[in-house]
Amino acid sequence: MAKRKVTTSNRKLRPDLNCDLGFMQLRNPLLIASGTFGYGNEYAELVPLNKLGGFVSKGTTLKPRVGNPTPRIWETASGVLNAIGLQNPGLDVFMRHVLPGLKLKGCKLVVNVAGETEEEYVEMARRLNFAREVAALEVNISCPNVAAGGISFGLKPKAAGELLTKVVKATRKPVIAKLTPNTSSYVKVALAAQSAGCAAVSLTNTFLGMAINLATERPALANVRGGLSGPAIKPLALHQVYEVAAAVDIPVIGIGGISTGQDAVEFMLAGAAAIQVGTALMSDPRSPLRVIDGIKDYMKERGYHQLTDFIGKANPGYLRRRIKLEN
């Protein structure tokens, strides 16, 4: 990445938050993370879609799912454990009833898809080809709260690569692989996603954890274990984004404990081309708007005009790969 000289004249330029991922252009680098925003309309009065770069739909499966038994959400210190289990009405309802009612207003829609078998993922990818509203697919190979599928595909590079290759071949939509942090092979899995033809990777999903309810002296979640999200995981997620961004040639979308503009900028300095906000919505539904403003304020303070002026600036490995690609 060529260094941009900061001068008095370009300090006065208005920050340009347009985010070009190559396969998708966003009005700003913020997307809402899957499972935290429903299907968009639920939050429309609090977070206007025309203020966002995009949002990722609630995880959708081929057939309806009732999810895990309750209790399935538990607050922890600086975070939240959840074991929702991909509750959703299924692909038919999503395509027939949800999509026609969405008023995207220029906000890009990414559909998160999950399955129990390779065939389910492939079938969903094929059918979503016909949905003009869908800008990209985020393939969930990282959900820790289902008995089959999900994380089982994301733990090993070979399994991830085989599944993602089939999904990419089945669709004309760009494919984003959502990675799990619950494996020591996450860099290799990211490289397998790149080799499979994925347009980008997003990471991280939640970290496995549990809590004990002292009142009942039993696990707090009916599922026993759940996925930990929120500020508690930010340093861990940031480290994984840093390592993956230095290893792959495709865009990395950073996720994990982002609730302020400063958090977002840290992920972008580590090499994230865009970021997702999720759990922060539970305590402050308007947090995405504050994150966008925070990114803009940072750019003004530093005299940056474009996002590419600082993306990856803290990651030498990322910068070396960008220079190599440009040459």
Secondary structure, DSSP 4 states (H G I P E B T S, - for coil): -PPPPP-HHHHTSPPB--EE-SS-EESSSEEEPTTSSTTSGGGTTTS-GGGSSEEEPPPB-SS-B--PPSP-EEEETTEEEE-----B--HHHIIIIIGGG---TTPEEEEEE--SSHHHHHHHHHHHTT-TTEEEEEEE---SS-SSSTHHHHSSHHHHHHHHHHHHHH-SS-EEEEPPSSSTTHHHHHHHHHHTT-SEEEE--PEEE--EETTTTEESSTTS-EEEESGGGHHHHHHHHHHHHTT-SS-EEEESS--SHHHHHHHHHTT-SEEEE-THHHH-TTHHHHHHHHHHHHHHHHT--BGGGTTTTT-HHHHHHHHHHH-
